[in-house]
Amino acid sequence: MVSSVIYDSVVAALPRSLTANVPTYLLAWEAGKTPLSTFPSLVAAIVTYLAVIFGGRELMKNRPAFSSSIKIPFLVHNLALTFGSALLLALMLEEVVPIWRRNGFYYAICGEGAWTMKLETYYIINYYFKFWELIDTVFLVLKKKPLAFLHVYHHSATAALCFSQLHGKTSVSWVVICLNLAVHVLMYFYYALTSLKIRCPWKKWVTTAQITQFVIDLFIVYFASYNYFVYTYFPNVIHYGTCAGKEHAAFSGMACLTSYLFLFIAFYKKTYNQAQAKKRAAANGKAVGNGHAANGSVKAQ
C-alpha cells in the first residue's frame, strides 16, 4: 500500500466541511465544468492579463512607483508561493515515486496508469498556480519596473502549456511540473529575501537552475514524444513502446519548452556574460588609466 503521509496530513489539517464538499470538477479535469478548462476561457484570461499589465503600465507613467506601500503584500505573495510550491512538490513526489519504484522510469513517464486521479488533482492545482503567479507582473507594474518580453511570454505561455497537458493527459507532465516547482521554491524564496533587503547572491543561480530545468525537461519530453510517434507511425524503428498522451499536447509541450530554453539562455548571456564583460572592460580601463595594463605590463605614464 502506498504511503500518503503528506496527503493525509494536509487533509486532516483542513476543515472537514471543506474537504467533504469539494466538487468533483475541482478534483478531476472536466472540460466546461472545471474553471478555466475551455480554450475560450483560457484565451480570455490571458488577454485580460495582458490588458491589465499594459494598461496598468500606461496608468503608472505619470504616477510615482509603489515601493514601500506594497512591501508587505509582495513579501506575503512570495512566501505563500514558496510554501505552496514546496507543499505541492512534496505531494506530487509522494504519489510519483512509488509508481516509479514499482514500474520503472519509462512507465512513470509514459504509462497510462502513471496518470492517477491524485496527480490530476495536483495538476489542476498547479494550473491555477499559474494564474496566481500572474500577480508577479502586477507588482512589476506597480513598482514601475520594465516588462521584459521573456517575463510576460513565460507567464502567459506556461498557463497555456498546463492547459494543453491537462487536455492531452500526458503522463510525462509530472517531470516538468516537479522541476518547475523545485525551481519556484528557490526563486520565490529569493524574491522574499530581497523584499526584506537581505542581500542574497542567488539571482544567477536561479537563472542557471531554470535553464537546467528546461534542458532536463526537453530531454525527457523529446524522448517520450519520440517513442509515441515512432510507435504510432514508424513501428519498425527502434523504440521502447507507446507513450500516453495526445499528439497536440506533445507538440505544444516540445514547442513551448524549446522556446523557453532559447529565451532563458539569451537572457543569461545578456544579463550575466555582458555584465561580466563590462566589468572586465572597466577594470582594464582603470588599470590602463593608472599606468598598468590588465596583463600586468607597464604602460607609459
N, C-alpha and C positions, 0 to 999 in steps of 0.2 A: 504493500500500500504506500502511495506517495505521501510523504510528509508535507503538511501545509501549515507549518507553524506560523509563518508571517501572515498568510492569508487569514487564518483563524484568529490571530491576534488583532488584525485590522477590523474584521467583522465584529469581534467581541467588544472592541473599543467604540463602535458606532452605536447610536441609539437603535433599539430593536424596532421601533416604529418606522425608522428609515430603511433598515435592511429588509424588513418584511414586506415593504410595499414598493420595491423598485420595479418599474415596468419592464417587461421582457425586451422591449425595443431599446432599452438602455444597456442591457446585458448582451444582446445579440444584434448584429447589424441587419436591420430590416429596412431596405430601401423605401423611402417615402414615409416611414414611421420614425425611424431613428433621426433625431435632429441633425440637419446638415448632411443628410445621406443621399441627396439628389444632386445631379450636376448643376441645375439652375441655382439651387440654394448655395452651393459652393462658390459659383461664379459671383453671385450677389454678395456673398460675404467678402470675397477678395476685392471686388470693385468698391465696396463700402470702405474697406481698409485703406485702399489707395486714395479714395476721395477724402477720407478723414485726415490722413497724414499729409497729403499735398495741399489740401485746403487749409489744414492747420498751419503748415509752413508759411502760407501766404498771410494768414491772420497774425502770425508771430513776427512778421517782418518789421513792423514798426512798434513792437512791444518788447519790453525787457524780458530776458530769459528767466524762467522759473528755476532757481537753483536750490537755495536753502529751504524754500517752502515745500518742495516735493522730495526732500531728502529722506524723510521717514517712509512715505509711500514707496519710494524707489528701493529702499532697504528691505521693506516687508515683501515687496514683489519678488526680489531676487532671492531672499531667504526661503520664501514659500516655494519657488520653483526649484531651488536647491534640494529642499526636503522632499517635495513632491516627486522630482525626478529620481532621487535616491530610493524612495519607497517603491515607486513603480518598477524600477530596475530590479530591486530585490524580489518583488512579487513575480516578475517575469522569469527571473533565473530559477526561482523555486519551482516553477512549472516546467521550464525548458530543460534544465539539467537532468532530471530523471528520464525524460524522453531520450535525450542524447545518450545517457548511460545504458539504457535498456536496448536501444535500437541502432545506435551508431550515429555518426555525424550526418551522413548522407540522408538518412531517413529524417533526421531532425530538421533538415533544410528543404527536403523535397517530398517527404511522405505526406499523404493526405491526413493521416492521423496525427501529424505534428501541428495541425491547426485545431486546437482544442477550444472548447467554449470559454474556459477561463482566459486563454490567450486572446480570444476575440474580444472579450470584455476589456482586457488591458489595452488592446489595440485601439478600441474606441476611446478609452480614456486618454491615451497618447494623442489621438487625433484631436480631441478637444484641447489638450495642452497646447497644440499648435496655434489655436486661436487665442488662448491666454497669452502666449508668447508674443503676439502682435502688439501687446501693450509696450514691449521693448521700444518699438518705434515711436509710440506716443510720447514716451519720456524723452527721446532724442529731439522730437519736435518742440516740446516744452522747454528743453534746455537750449534750443536753437543750435543744435549740432547738425552737421551735414548729413543728408540722407544718401548714403552711398548706394549705388546700384546693387552691389553684392548683398547688402543687408536687406533691402526691400525685396529683391528677387528671391533670396533664400527663404525669407519668412513666408512669402506668398506661395512659392513652389512647393515647400515642404508640406503645407496643408493639402495641396493638390496631390502630392505624392502619397500621403497617408490615405487619402480618399480612394485613390486608384488601387492601392493594395488591399484595402478592405473590400472593395468591389471585386477584385480579382482573386481574393483568398490565396495569396502566395504564402506558402509555408515558410519561405526564407525570410519573411518580414521581421521575425524576432531578432535576427542578426543585426539588421540595420537599426532597428529601434533600440536595442540594448546598447549598442555602441554609441548611438546618439544620446541616450540618457546618461551614460557614463561621462561623456564629454560635457553635457549640460550641467551635471553636478559640479564639475570643476569650473566651468565658465560662469555660472550664476553665483557660485560662492566667491569667485574672483571679483565680480561686479559688486557683491555685497560688501566685501572688504574695501574696495575703492570708494564706495559711498561713505564709509566711515573714515576716510582719509588714511587708511592703513596702507602703507607702501608695500606693494606686492609685485615682484618681478615675474609674474606668470603669463603676461599677455602673449609673449612669443610662444610659450609652451602650449597655451590654449589653442593658438592657430596651428601649431605643429600637431597637436592631438586631433584637431579637426581634419587636417589633411591625411593623417594616418588612418583615421576612421574611414574616410572615403576610399582610400586605397584598399583596405580590407573589405569594405562593402562591395566594391566593384569586382574584386577577385572572386568573392563568393557568389554574388548575384550573376556575374557573367558565366560562372561555372554552372550554376543551377539552370540558367536560361539556355546555355549550350546543350545541356542534357535533354531539356524539354524539346527544343527544336529539332535536334538530331533524332531523338526517339520518335518524334511525330512525323518528320518529313524525310529523314535520311537514315532509316533504321540499320542500314548496313555499315554505317560509320561507327567507329568505336564510341561507346557511351556507357554510363552506369545504369541508365534506366530513365523513366519519365520523371517529371517534377511537377508537383501540384501547383495550380495557379492558372490564370487566364493570360492569353498572349498579350492583350493590351496592357496588362499590369507589368509584364516582363519588359515590354518596350519602354513604357513610361518610366519604370524604375531605372533601367540602364541609362536612358537619356538624361534624366534628372540628376542622377548621381555622378555621371560623367561630367556634366556641366559644372556641378559643384566642385569637383576636383580641379578642373582647369581654372575656375574663377578664384578659388582659395589659394592655389599656387601663385597666380598672378598677384593676388593681394599680398601674399607673403613676400614676394620679390619686391614689390613696390614699397611695402611698409618697413621691412627689415633689411633687406640687402641694399637698397638705395640709401637708407638711413645710415647704415654702416659705411657705405662708400663716401657719403658726405662727411661723416665724422673723420674718416681717414684723410680725406682731402683737406679738411680744416686743420687737422693735426699736422699734415705735411706743410701746409701754408704757414702755420705758426712756426714750425721748425725752420723753414727757409727764412722767414722774417727775422728769426733770432740768429741767423747766420749759420744754420746747420740744415743739411738735407735730411730727409726721413731715413735714408740708408746709413746715416752716420758720417758721410763725407762732408768736410767743411766747405761752406760757400764763402765767397768774398763778402766782407762786411760792407 
